[in-house]
């Protein structure tokens, strides 16, 4: 396996974060539901319209694509490449679960 520059791993990690972040925004928007976004007031806490979330979701998808597919030589069969992407996706997923759980009841006690 040829040695890959650390910059490519960093790009894949951020790409994974952008790709994972695209999911809740695009899905909420396509379902016609408002959701938190950086454009709401206060940012990240208030709700943005479904249209804003679709736009933000697809922007994240595009940035994720650029960071993963246009930087370096990403290979799905290369465990190191996929691991870098997965770490970024996992990190933003965990952060989102904790952050947005405050607003949607996801951090409360388990229901029986």
C-alpha positions as CSV (number, residue, x, y, z in Angstrom):
1,X,0.0,0.0,0.0
2,X,1.5,3.3,-1.0
3,X,2.0,5.9,1.8
4,X,-0.7,8.5,1.8
5,X,-0.1,12.0,3.0
6,X,-1.7,12.9,6.3
7,X,-3.5,15.8,4.5
8,X,-5.6,13.3,2.6
9,X,-6.6,11.5,5.8
10,X,-7.6,14.8,7.3
11,X,-9.6,15.6,4.2
12,X,-11.4,12.3,4.4
13,X,-12.2,12.8,8.0
14,X,-13.8,16.2,7.4
15,X,-15.5,14.8,4.3
16,X,-17.1,12.1,6.5
17,X,-18.3,14.7,8.9
18,X,-19.8,16.8,6.1
19,X,-21.5,13.7,4.5
20,X,-22.9,12.6,7.8
21,X,-24.1,16.2,8.6
22,X,-25.9,16.3,5.3
23,X,-28.3,13.5,6.3
24,X,-30.4,15.1,9.1
25,X,-30.7,18.4,7.3
26,X,-31.7,17.0,3.9
27,X,-34.1,14.4,5.4
28,X,-35.7,16.9,7.7
29,X,-36.1,19.4,4.9
30,X,-37.5,16.8,2.4
31,X,-40.0,15.8,5.1
32,X,-41.1,19.4,5.3
33,X,-39.9,19.7,8.9
34,X,-37.9,22.6,10.4
35,X,-34.6,21.7,12.0
36,X,-31.7,23.5,13.7
37,X,-29.1,25.0,11.5
38,X,-26.2,27.5,11.6
39,X,-28.6,30.0,10.0
40,X,-31.3,29.9,12.7
41,X,-31.4,32.3,15.7
42,X,-29.6,31.5,17.8
43,X,-27.3,29.5,15.5
44,X,-27.5,25.8,16.0
45,X,-30.4,26.1,18.5
46,X,-33.3,27.8,16.7
47,X,-35.2,26.2,13.9
48,X,-34.6,26.9,10.2
49,X,-37.2,26.2,7.5
50,X,-37.4,23.0,5.6
51,X,-36.1,24.8,2.5
52,X,-33.0,26.1,4.3
53,X,-32.3,22.6,5.6
54,X,-32.5,21.1,2.1
55,X,-30.1,23.7,0.8
56,X,-27.8,23.2,3.8
57,X,-28.0,19.4,3.5
58,X,-27.1,19.5,-0.2
59,X,-24.3,22.0,0.4
60,X,-22.8,19.6,3.0
61,X,-23.2,16.7,0.5
62,X,-21.3,18.7,-2.1
63,X,-18.5,19.7,0.3
64,X,-18.2,16.1,1.5
65,X,-18.0,14.9,-2.1
66,X,-15.2,17.4,-2.8
67,X,-13.2,16.5,0.3
68,X,-13.5,12.7,-0.3
69,X,-13.6,12.3,-4.0
70,X,-11.5,15.2,-5.3
71,X,-8.6,15.2,-2.7
72,X,-6.1,12.4,-2.7
73,X,-7.1,9.1,-4.2
74,X,-9.9,7.7,-1.9
75,X,-10.4,4.0,-2.3
76,X,-13.4,2.2,-0.7
77,X,-11.3,-1.0,-0.5
78,X,-8.6,0.8,1.4
79,X,-9.3,0.3,5.1
80,X,-7.3,3.4,6.1
81,X,-9.2,5.6,3.8
82,X,-12.6,4.3,5.0
83,X,-11.5,4.5,8.6
84,X,-10.5,8.2,8.2
85,X,-14.0,8.9,6.7
86,X,-15.7,6.8,9.4
87,X,-14.0,8.6,12.2
88,X,-15.2,12.0,10.9
89,X,-18.7,10.7,10.4
90,X,-18.8,9.1,13.8
91,X,-17.4,12.2,15.5
92,X,-20.1,14.5,14.0
93,X,-22.8,11.9,14.7
94,X,-21.9,11.7,18.4
95,X,-21.7,15.5,18.7
96,X,-25.1,15.9,16.9
97,X,-26.7,13.2,19.1
98,X,-25.6,15.1,22.3
99,X,-26.3,18.6,21.0
100,X,-29.6,18.0,19.3
101,X,-30.8,15.5,21.9
102,X,-31.2,18.5,24.2
103,X,-33.9,19.9,21.9
104,X,-35.6,16.7,20.9
105,X,-35.6,14.6,24.0
106,X,-32.8,12.2,22.9
107,X,-30.7,12.7,26.0
108,X,-33.4,12.0,28.6
109,X,-34.1,8.8,30.6
110,X,-35.0,5.7,28.6
111,X,-38.7,5.0,28.2
112,X,-40.1,1.6,29.2
